Amino acid sequence: MGWFIGGFILLRLLGLAFVIVLAARIVMGVRGRHDGAREIARRRFASGEITEEQFRRIRDVLDSGEPA
């Protein structure tokens, strides 16, 4: 009976660890997309593809979290 309780506790801990890892990946994924978009805008501005006005507008949209 003791192994059953120990196994149940281990299963619950593994489930909790899975939920924590999943939540962390979701949060980091959202941040990563914004950072990637910001980096692309920086590169385009640095290469002269977009103007300073366009760069600022892109940056403001990314900071607000609203769609373009």
C-alpha positions in Angstrom: 0.0 0.0 0.0 2.9 2.4 0.7 4.2 2.1 -2.9 0.7 3.0 -4.1 0.7 6.3 -2.2 4.3 7.1 -3.2 3.4 6.4 -6.8 0.4 8.7 -6.6 2.4 11.5 -5.1 5.1 11.1 -7.8 2.5 11.2 -10.5 1.0 14.4 -9.1 4.5 16.0 -8.9 5.2 15.0 -12.5 1.9 16.5 -13.6 2.6 19.7 -11.7 6.1 19.9 -13.3 4.5 19.4 -16.8 2.0 22.3 -16.2 4.8 24.6 -15.0 7.0 23.8 -18.0 4.1 24.2 -20.4 3.2 27.6 -18.9 6.8 28.8 -19.1 7.1 27.8 -22.7 3.9 29.6 -23.6 5.0 32.8 -21.8 8.5 32.7 -23.4 7.0 32.0 -26.8 4.8 35.1 -26.6 7.8 37.2 -25.6 10.0 35.6 -28.2 7.6 36.6 -31.0 7.6 40.2 -29.9 11.4 40.3 -29.6 11.8 38.7 -33.0 9.5 41.3 -34.6 11.3 44.1 -32.9 14.6 42.8 -34.1 13.3 42.5 -37.7 12.1 46.1 -37.4 15.5 47.2 -36.1 17.3 45.5 -39.0 15.0 47.0 -41.6 15.5 50.4 -40.1 19.3 50.0 -40.0 19.4 48.9 -43.6 17.2 51.8 -44.7 14.2 49.7 -45.8 11.9 51.6 -43.5 11.9 55.2 -42.2 12.2 56.3 -38.6 8.5 57.1 -38.6 7.6 53.6 -39.7 10.0 52.1 -37.2 8.5 54.1 -34.3 5.0 53.1 -35.4 6.0 49.4 -35.5 7.6 49.7 -32.1 4.5 51.4 -30.6 2.2 48.7 -32.0 4.5 46.0 -30.5 4.6 47.7 -27.1 0.8 48.1 -27.0 0.2 44.4 -27.8 -2.6 45.4 -30.2 -2.8 44.1 -33.8 -1.7 46.5 -36.5 
